[in-house]
Amino acid sequence: MRWPSPFRDRRPAVELQLTPMIDCVFLLMVYFIWSSSFAIVEMSLPSELSAQQTGSGPTNPDVPPPPEADFERIVVRVLQGDGGPVWQVNDAPVVSLADLRDALAGIARIKRDAPVVLDPDPNVPLGDVIDVFDLSRLVGLEKIQFATSGPEL
């Protein structure tokens, strides 16, 4: 009769090959990341609901929905006046910097990514132009550009 020995009945250690499994997981991860970037975002298409239509009743397919109003770019001109800077928003004069803030805040409430073009007069000090730029960013406008003049021919 043999005595049980821990050294005699030892089986070889099991080796796990993790490289193929890691490769599969990586490929699945890459596939799902790439395919999710092409998914259409929910609520990305504009739509308007009519106040007259309630429930799921029949609709009139002959009447097209009204088009959405497009925003043109907003041009803010900074001119040099007798007592300091003078502002114009789309050629409409603005009396003070507070009124300019109110006008730009109204535009920002409607559409934050409306393009704003700052068109300063060459005689206006840079600080006054920066004040208008900072004011535009403060009210929440996102697309602010500076007008440039091309070379004179």
C-alpha positions in Angstrom: 0.0 0.0 0.0 1.2 3.4 -0.9 1.0 6.4 1.3 -0.5 9.4 -0.4 2.0 12.0 -1.2 1.4 15.5 -2.4 4.4 15.4 -4.7 3.5 12.2 -6.5 -0.1 13.1 -7.6 0.7 16.6 -8.8 -0.9 17.5 -12.1 0.7 20.1 -14.4 -0.6 23.6 -13.8 -3.3 24.9 -16.1 -2.2 27.8 -18.2 -4.8 30.2 -19.5 -4.2 31.9 -22.8 -5.7 35.4 -22.3 -4.3 37.0 -25.4 -7.1 35.8 -27.8 -9.7 36.8 -25.3 -8.2 40.3 -24.8 -8.1 40.6 -28.6 -11.8 39.7 -29.0 -12.8 42.2 -26.2 -10.7 44.9 -27.8 -12.2 44.3 -31.2 -15.7 44.4 -29.8 -15.0 47.6 -27.9 -13.7 49.3 -31.1 -16.7 48.1 -33.1 -19.2 49.5 -30.6 -17.4 52.8 -30.2 -17.2 53.3 -34.0 -20.8 52.2 -34.6 -22.2 54.4 -31.8 -20.7 57.5 -33.4 -22.9 57.1 -36.5 -26.1 56.7 -34.5 -28.6 59.5 -35.0 -29.0 61.6 -31.9 -32.6 61.6 -30.5 -34.4 64.9 -30.9 -31.9 66.3 -33.5 -34.5 67.0 -36.2 -36.6 70.2 -35.8 -40.3 69.7 -35.5 -43.2 71.9 -34.6 -46.5 70.7 -33.1 -49.7 72.4 -34.1 -51.9 73.7 -31.3 -55.0 72.6 -33.2 -54.1 69.0 -33.4 -54.8 67.0 -30.3 -54.5 63.3 -29.9 -53.8 61.0 -32.8 -56.6 62.2 -35.1 -56.2 62.6 -38.9 -54.0 65.3 -40.2 -54.2 67.4 -43.4 -51.2 66.2 -45.5 -51.8 69.0 -48.1 -50.8 71.8 -45.8 -47.0 71.9 -45.4 -45.6 73.0 -42.0 -44.4 76.6 -41.8 -40.6 77.0 -42.4 -38.3 77.8 -39.5 -37.0 81.3 -39.4 -33.3 81.4 -40.3 -31.0 83.7 -38.4 -28.9 85.9 -40.5 -25.6 87.0 -39.0 -25.7 89.8 -36.5 -23.3 92.6 -37.3 -22.2 94.8 -34.3 -20.4 97.9 -35.5 -18.3 99.9 -33.0 -17.8 103.5 -34.3 -15.9 106.4 -32.8 -18.3 109.2 -31.7 -17.6 112.6 -30.1 -17.9 111.4 -26.5 -16.8 107.8 -26.9 -17.8 104.7 -28.8 -21.1 104.4 -30.6 -22.7 101.0 -31.3 -24.9 99.7 -34.0 -26.6 96.3 -34.2 -27.5 95.5 -37.8 -27.4 99.2 -38.6 -29.8 100.1 -35.8 -28.2 102.5 -33.3 -27.8 101.5 -29.7 -27.6 104.2 -27.1 -25.5 102.6 -24.3 -23.5 99.5 -23.5 -26.4 98.3 -21.2 -28.8 98.5 -24.2 -26.3 96.6 -26.3 -26.2 93.9 -23.6 -30.0 93.7 -23.6 -30.1 93.4 -27.4 -27.5 90.7 -27.5 -29.1 88.9 -24.6 -32.4 88.8 -26.5 -30.6 87.2 -29.4 -28.8 84.7 -27.2 -32.1 83.6 -25.6 -33.5 82.8 -29.1 -30.4 81.2 -30.6 -27.0 80.9 -28.8 -25.1 79.8 -31.9 -26.2 82.8 -34.1 -23.2 84.2 -35.8 -22.1 87.6 -34.5 -19.7 89.7 -36.5 -17.8 92.5 -34.7 -17.0 95.3 -37.1 -14.9 98.0 -35.3 -13.9 101.3 -36.9 -10.1 101.6 -37.2 -10.2 104.7 -34.9 -11.9 102.9 -32.0 -9.6 102.0 -29.1 -9.0 98.3 -28.7 -10.5 98.3 -25.1 -13.9 99.3 -26.4 -13.9 96.5 -29.0 -12.9 94.0 -26.3 -15.7 95.2 -24.1 -18.2 94.3 -26.8 -16.5 90.9 -27.3 -16.6 90.2 -23.6 -20.3 91.3 -23.4 -21.2 89.0 -26.3 -19.5 86.0 -24.5 -21.1 87.0 -21.2 -24.7 86.9 -22.5 -24.0 83.4 -24.0 -23.3 83.9 -27.7 -21.0 81.2 -29.0 -20.0 82.2 -32.5 -18.3 85.6 -32.4 -16.1 86.7 -35.3 -14.2 89.8 -36.2 -14.8 91.5 -39.6 -11.7 92.1 -41.6 -11.1 94.3 -44.6 -9.4 92.8 -47.6 -6.5 94.4 -49.5 -7.6 97.4 -51.4 -7.3 97.0 -55.2 
